[in-house]
Amino acid sequence: MKPTQMSTSAIDRFDFFTIAFDILTSIVGSIIVNQLIPILKEKFIKAQLYGHDLNKRNSTEVKIAESQGVLAAGIFLVLMFIMIAVVFSEHLHPASVFPHKKFVEYLAALLSICCMVLLGFADDVLDLRWSVKLLLPLVVSLPLLLVYFANYHSTTIILPKPVRPYLGQQWNLGILYYVYMSMVAVFCTNAINILAGVNGLEVGQSIVIAISILIFNLVELQGVCWEEHLFSLYFMIPFVACTFPILIKNWCPAEIFVGNTLCYFAGMTFAVVGIIGHFSKTMLLFFIPQIINFLLSVPQLFHFIPCPRHRLPRLDPELNKLNPSEVEFKKSDL
């Protein structure tokens, strides 16, 4: 990864080598995650980290290991630590100018993801309140925002072409831009957690979003901001590889549950690449289903109407089919 240059098609052989190495190690990481799941899931059950699949008959008779997203997150972080040595190895000789800004971005990104994984696992164990879940991503995103402030300090946004005749070509949001980016981190980490409860849904939507970002990054590698999208590729390739075995085991009928750990891990990873990669607004387009679900959930999330503990579909034992969840309340409860 070279210092920032305002030129197109600047990707070189070393960058192709790092991408190839990233793919190779990601495949190895995927195999490791797949091997760890059957080995460790019984240990999770013994540690009382298990649940029951409410979408199946006789669900109370089968214990299913919870929080298995921590396995994917753990291997992902190991792969990213290994990538540090590879990505910056080109700049280790004395004649090279070391890209300290990029190095700090990389470390801040890993710090935010690592902290969010820890807090997600704590949520699985301690069952934290919703108010805490909203606050944690805000705190964890601070390293990212500080690095962005130190390295770029650009708070100007380019407006879409249809509105430029009325609102101008660009706006300088000032401190509101940092508020916006912190809200992106909060939204990404909680949006996946809200749209959940069905086998394969959490990790499935995460992989769909990650692949969408991957395709976008590959297209933009030929553009001016190729370095930012190369940075995103380094994160998205191992993310897809490490979460894919989780998807297979979590697919209906689920052998494992991913827990809130994977939701927070995925959400913060997306927030990291969106903020540091300077495509947070574009990334929100990949969250359209989550945005729709969030808007539909607002009355319950903010307790305008009572919200049940679990909003997942209910199983009809006679038909063996899922029905939409329902909640009963009195007008006096509103």
C-alpha positions in Angstrom: 0.0 0.0 0.0 1.7 3.2 -1.2 1.3 6.8 0.0 -1.7 8.5 -1.4 -1.4 9.6 -5.0 -4.0 11.4 -7.0 -3.8 9.1 -10.1 -5.8 6.4 -11.6 -4.8 2.8 -12.2 -2.0 3.1 -9.7 -2.3 -0.4 -8.3 0.9 -2.3 -8.9 2.3 -5.8 -8.7 2.9 -5.6 -5.0 -0.8 -4.7 -4.4 -1.8 -7.7 -6.5 0.5 -9.8 -4.4 -1.1 -8.6 -1.2 -4.6 -9.3 -2.5 -3.5 -12.8 -3.6 -2.0 -13.4 -0.2 -5.2 -12.1 1.5 -7.3 -14.6 -0.6 -5.0 -17.5 0.2 -4.9 -16.8 4.0 -8.7 -16.2 4.0 -9.2 -19.7 2.5 -7.0 -21.2 5.2 -9.0 -19.2 7.8 -12.3 -20.4 6.4 -11.1 -24.0 6.8 -9.9 -23.4 10.4 -13.3 -21.9 11.3 -15.1 -24.8 9.8 -12.9 -27.2 11.8 -13.3 -25.3 15.1 -17.1 -25.2 15.1 -17.7 -29.0 15.8 -14.8 -29.0 18.3 -15.8 -26.0 20.4 -19.6 -25.9 20.2 -19.9 -28.6 23.0 -17.6 -26.5 25.2 -20.0 -23.5 24.7 -22.9 -25.7 25.7 -21.1 -26.9 28.8 -20.4 -23.2 29.7 -24.2 -22.6 29.5 -23.9 -20.6 26.3 -26.7 -22.3 24.4 -30.2 -21.7 23.2 -33.3 -23.4 21.8 -34.5 -23.1 18.2 -38.0 -21.7 18.6 -38.7 -22.3 14.9 -38.7 -26.1 15.3 -40.8 -28.7 16.9 -39.5 -30.1 20.2 -37.1 -27.2 20.4 -36.7 -27.4 24.1 -35.2 -30.9 23.9 -32.2 -29.8 21.8 -29.4 -27.5 23.0 -27.8 -25.4 20.3 -24.5 -23.6 21.0 -24.8 -19.8 21.0 -22.2 -17.0 20.3 -20.5 -19.0 17.6 -19.8 -15.7 15.7 -16.9 -15.2 18.1 -15.0 -18.0 16.2 -15.3 -16.3 12.9 -14.3 -12.9 14.5 -11.3 -14.4 16.3 -9.9 -16.0 13.2 -10.6 -12.9 11.2 -8.6 -10.8 13.6 -5.7 -13.2 13.5 -5.7 -13.0 9.7 -5.8 -9.2 9.8 -2.8 -9.2 12.2 -0.9 -11.3 9.8 -1.8 -9.0 6.9 -0.1 -6.1 8.8 3.3 -7.6 8.1 2.5 -8.3 4.5 0.7 -5.0 3.6 3.5 -2.8 5.0 6.5 -5.0 4.3 7.3 -3.0 1.2 8.1 0.0 3.4 10.3 -1.7 5.9 13.6 -1.0 4.2 15.4 2.3 5.1 15.1 3.8 1.6 11.3 3.7 1.8 9.0 6.3 3.4 6.8 4.5 5.8 3.0 5.3 5.4 2.3 6.1 9.1 -1.1 7.5 8.3 -2.3 4.3 6.6 -0.7 2.2 9.4 -2.6 4.2 12.1 -5.8 3.7 10.1 -5.3 0.0 9.9 -4.6 -0.3 13.6 -7.6 1.9 14.6 -9.8 -0.1 12.4 -8.7 -3.4 14.0 -9.0 -1.8 17.5 -12.7 -0.8 16.8 -13.5 -4.2 15.5 -11.8 -6.0 18.3 -13.5 -3.9 21.0 -16.9 -4.5 19.3 -16.3 -8.3 19.2 -15.5 -8.2 22.9 -18.6 -6.1 23.7 -20.8 -8.4 21.5 -19.6 -11.5 23.4 -20.3 -9.6 26.7 -23.8 -8.9 25.4 -24.3 -12.7 24.7 -23.2 -13.5 28.2 -24.7 -10.7 30.2 -27.7 -9.8 28.1 -27.1 -6.0 28.0 -29.9 -3.5 27.9 -30.8 -1.8 24.6 -29.6 1.6 25.9 -26.2 0.1 26.4 -26.2 -1.5 23.0 -26.8 1.9 21.4 -24.0 3.6 23.4 -21.3 1.0 22.9 -20.8 1.4 19.2 -20.6 5.2 19.7 -17.7 4.8 22.2 -16.0 2.1 20.1 -16.1 4.3 17.0 -14.1 7.1 18.7 -10.7 5.8 17.6 -11.9 5.8 14.0 -13.2 9.3 14.2 -10.0 10.6 15.8 -7.9 9.0 13.1 -10.2 10.5 10.4 -9.8 13.9 12.0 -6.0 13.7 12.2 -5.5 12.3 8.7 -8.2 13.9 6.6 -10.3 16.5 8.5 -12.5 16.8 5.4 -16.1 17.4 6.3 -17.4 18.3 2.9 -19.9 16.1 1.1 -20.7 16.0 -2.6 -24.5 16.2 -3.3 -26.2 14.1 -5.8 -26.6 15.6 -9.3 -30.4 15.9 -9.3 -30.4 18.3 -6.3 -27.3 20.3 -7.2 -29.3 23.1 -9.0 -31.3 23.7 -5.8 -28.8 22.9 -3.0 -25.4 23.4 -4.6 -22.7 21.0 -5.5 -21.2 20.4 -2.0 -21.9 21.1 1.6 -19.4 21.5 4.5 -21.1 19.9 7.5 -18.3 20.7 10.0 -18.8 18.8 13.3 -22.1 17.4 12.0 -20.1 15.1 9.7 -18.5 13.4 12.7 -21.9 13.1 14.3 -23.1 11.4 11.0 -20.1 9.0 11.0 -20.7 8.0 14.6 -24.4 7.4 13.8 -23.3 5.2 10.8 -21.3 3.0 13.3 -24.3 2.8 15.7 -26.7 2.0 12.8 -24.5 -0.7 11.2 -23.9 -2.6 14.4 -27.5 -2.6 15.4 -29.3 -2.9 12.0 -28.1 -6.5 11.5 -29.0 -7.3 15.1 -32.6 -6.0 14.6 -33.2 -8.0 11.4 -32.5 -11.4 13.1 -34.1 -14.4 14.6 -34.5 -16.8 11.6 -31.9 -19.4 10.8 -29.1 -18.0 8.6 -30.6 -14.5 8.5 -27.9 -12.6 10.5 -24.9 -14.1 8.9 -26.6 -14.4 5.5 -27.4 -10.7 5.2 -23.9 -9.9 6.4 -22.3 -11.9 3.6 -24.6 -10.4 1.0 -23.6 -6.9 2.2 -19.9 -7.9 2.3 -20.0 -9.3 -1.3 -21.7 -6.1 -2.5 -18.9 -4.0 -0.9 -16.3 -6.4 -2.5 -17.8 -5.8 -6.0 -17.9 -2.1 -5.4 -14.3 -2.1 -4.3 -13.1 -4.0 -7.3 -14.9 -1.6 -9.6 -13.4 1.4 -7.9 -9.8 0.0 -7.9 -9.5 1.8 -11.3 -10.5 5.1 -9.9 -8.8 8.0 -8.1 -9.5 6.7 -4.6 -8.1 3.2 -5.3 -6.1 3.0 -2.1 -9.2 3.4 0.1 -10.9 0.6 -1.8 -7.8 -1.6 -1.6 -7.9 -1.0 2.2 -11.5 -2.2 2.2 -10.7 -5.3 0.2 -8.1 -6.4 2.8 -11.0 -6.5 5.3 -13.8 -7.8 3.2 -12.1 -10.8 1.7 -11.3 -12.5 5.0 -14.6 -11.4 6.4 -16.5 -13.4 3.8 -14.2 -16.4 4.1 -14.5 -16.6 7.9 -18.3 -16.1 8.1 -19.1 -18.5 5.3 -18.7 -21.7 7.4 -20.8 -20.0 10.1 -23.6 -19.5 7.4 -23.5 -23.2 6.5 -23.8 -24.3 10.1 -26.4 -21.7 10.9 -28.6 -22.4 7.9 -31.9 -24.1 8.5 -31.9 -26.5 10.3 -29.4 -24.6 12.4 -26.6 -26.5 14.2 -25.3 -23.3 15.9 -26.5 -19.8 16.7 -24.3 -16.8 15.8 -25.2 -14.7 18.8 -25.0 -10.9 19.0 -21.2 -11.2 18.7 -21.4 -11.8 14.9 -24.0 -9.0 14.5 -21.7 -6.5 16.2 -18.6 -7.9 14.5 -20.1 -7.6 11.1 -21.7 -4.2 11.6 -18.5 -2.6 13.0 -16.5 -4.1 10.1 -18.8 -2.5 7.6 -18.7 0.8 9.5 -14.9 0.7 9.5 -14.4 0.2 5.8 -17.2 2.7 5.0 -15.6 5.4 7.2 -11.9 4.9 6.4 -12.7 4.0 2.8 -14.7 7.2 2.3 -17.8 5.5 0.9 -20.1 5.5 4.0 -23.0 7.1 2.0 -22.7 4.5 -0.8 -22.4 1.7 1.8 -25.8 2.7 3.2 -27.3 1.7 -0.2 -26.3 -1.9 0.6 -28.3 -1.6 3.9 -31.7 -0.8 2.2 -33.4 -3.9 3.6 -32.0 -3.1 7.1 -33.1 0.5 6.8 -36.7 -0.6 5.8 -36.8 -3.0 8.7 -35.5 -0.3 11.1 -38.2 2.1 10.0 -40.9 -0.6 10.5 -39.5 -1.4 13.9 -39.3 2.2 15.2 -42.7 2.1 17.0 -41.5 -0.9 19.0 -37.9 0.0 19.4 -38.8 3.4 21.0 -41.7 1.8 22.9 -44.5 3.7 21.3 -46.2 0.3 21.3 -45.1 -2.7 23.5 -42.2 -4.7 22.2 -42.0 -8.4 22.9 -38.7 -10.0 24.0 -38.4 -11.9 20.7 -40.1 -10.6 17.5 -39.2 -13.7 15.4 -41.9 -15.6 13.6 -43.8 -18.3 15.6 -44.0 -21.9 14.6 -47.4 -23.5 14.0 -46.9 -27.1 15.2 -49.8 -28.4 13.3 -48.8 -27.0 9.9 -45.1 -26.9 10.7 -44.9 -23.5 9.2 -43.8 -20.1 10.6 -46.4 -17.3 11.2 -45.7 -13.6 11.8 -45.2 -12.7 15.4 -48.0 -10.9 17.2 -48.3 -8.8 20.4 -51.4 -7.9 22.4 -51.6 -4.6 24.3 -54.2 -2.3 25.7 -54.7 1.3 24.6 -53.7 2.4 28.1 -50.3 0.9 27.5 -49.6 3.3 24.6 
